[in-house]
Amino acid sequence: MVMTDTRPTAKTIEKYGSFQDSLRAPIHRWFTYPAGYSHKLVEAKIDEYMLDSDHTILDPFVGSGTTSLAAKAKGVNSIGIEAHPFVYWIAKTKLHSEYDIGSIEEDAEAIQSKAKGICSKLVKCNGVWPALVYKCFTEDNLRQLLALRIAILGHECPSAHKDFFKVALTATLRDVTSAGAGWPYIAPSKHAKRTVHREAFEEFPKRVQMMVNDVFECEVSDFPISKHELYNGDARKIEKYIDNNSVDMVLTSPPYLNNYDYADRTRLETYFWGIYDTWGDITREVRDHLMVAATTQIRRNQMDKLMLSPNVRHASNAIYEEIQDIVHRLSKLRLEKGGKKSYDIMVAGYFEDMLKVIEGVYCVLKSGQPFILVLGDSAPYGVHVRTDELIGELALAVGFSHFDIQVIRTRGDKWAGNSQRHKVPLRESIVTITR
């Protein structure tokens, strides 16, 4: 292993950008999905490895499409895999190329007009959604949002255009919610409400216009021709979607080992569209299909065997012993803590799942080519897990030739004054593993 740039520099941060870049960039900004990275990172790595239209990038955790969109802008082919069906749909809509701007603008006016007519007839919206939705909006906005939903779903237009408007309305939810606390989660509270009131009928057309402008800007840019595939699938089964030795770069940011519930992030949106109605629905349809990275995915009576880390043990006894030490410490601490969170099983399950991803990447990546991951370490209950280094070492055990680590930022600084939080310094790194 070669360790480089152990301290983040201003030059590094500027080169690779931050998540905020994707909140401002055309098309990337259509939907705010947390824990992503900047499109600048993808572009920088494409340039660094001199990829072009003869090459293909794979992102097995493509999320809402950052890697694929950046590859498209650079004329490089891409393959993306995303397990979350709603987020996969967002990525697919953002990556679509054939939008008729004139038709979209006409449809937008028709939808807005229909929605206002529908709204004038709506007295209340009782019984439409789960309770969370009602807690997040004023009565006026509930009626406007429902009217827009009905108008969009009932409007006759190409399916790609309908998805375009659905994404616009999905983004509008966060624009007009009265819940002040909770980004990226929505956690409505009477003690934390937004002081600025925005109405859906005003914000939705703004969203549509912004998206239309983005499409026009991309058309004018005249991106080189490239091919892009998206799969609503499992990163732990990469070989199911991709041929062996067919990929020139793998660039991704897998879930961090920080107990973030990706399924819960879209609960408001999926409730609004009637995709799911309960926590149980989301668990069955989403959580159970994601790699282990949150305690909300753990059922102790069904997942105890994960703590034994059988696949990690087979790959590397040294890594196995280190993980087992962490697991045992967390098992003891769990009984002492009020929340009794299952960090022990979460940590064991995380590395079991990441090993499957590493093995899959080894099969599909061409010899000598890079597997690049943006990773953060963690310290559940104050027990440090050197995630970036362990992932690199697991890759060596699988057969990769070497890896290096570049630290791009420190993490947890904003919590320094919180006496309830651990004091372990954390970091975010780029881990480059060579096949």
Secondary structure as UniProt FT lines:
FT   STRAND          2..4
FT   HELIX           10..16
FT   HELIX           19..24
FT   TURN            26..27
FT   HELIX           28..30
FT   HELIX           39..48
FT   TURN            49..50
FT   TURN            53..54
FT   STRAND          56..59
FT   TURN            60..61
FT   TURN            63..65
FT   HELIX           66..74
FT   STRAND          77..81
FT   HELIX           85..95
FT   HELIX           101..121
FT   TURN            126..127
FT   HELIX           131..136
FT   HELIX           139..154
FT   HELIX           159..176
FT   TURN            190..191
FT   HELIX           200..221
FT   STRAND          228..231
FT   HELIX           235..240
FT   TURN            244..245
FT   STRAND          249..252
FT   HELIX           262..265
FT   HELIX           267..272
FT   TURN            273..274
FT   HELIX           279..285
FT   HELIX           287..289
FT   HELIX           295..297
FT   HELIX           300..303
FT   HELIX           304..308
FT   HELIX           310..315
FT   HELIX           317..336
FT   HELIX           343..364
FT   TURN            367..368
FT   STRAND          370..376
FT   HELIX           380..382
FT   HELIX           387..398
FT   STRAND          402..411
FT   HELIX           413..415
FT   TURN            416..417
FT   TURN            419..420
FT   STRAND          426..434
//
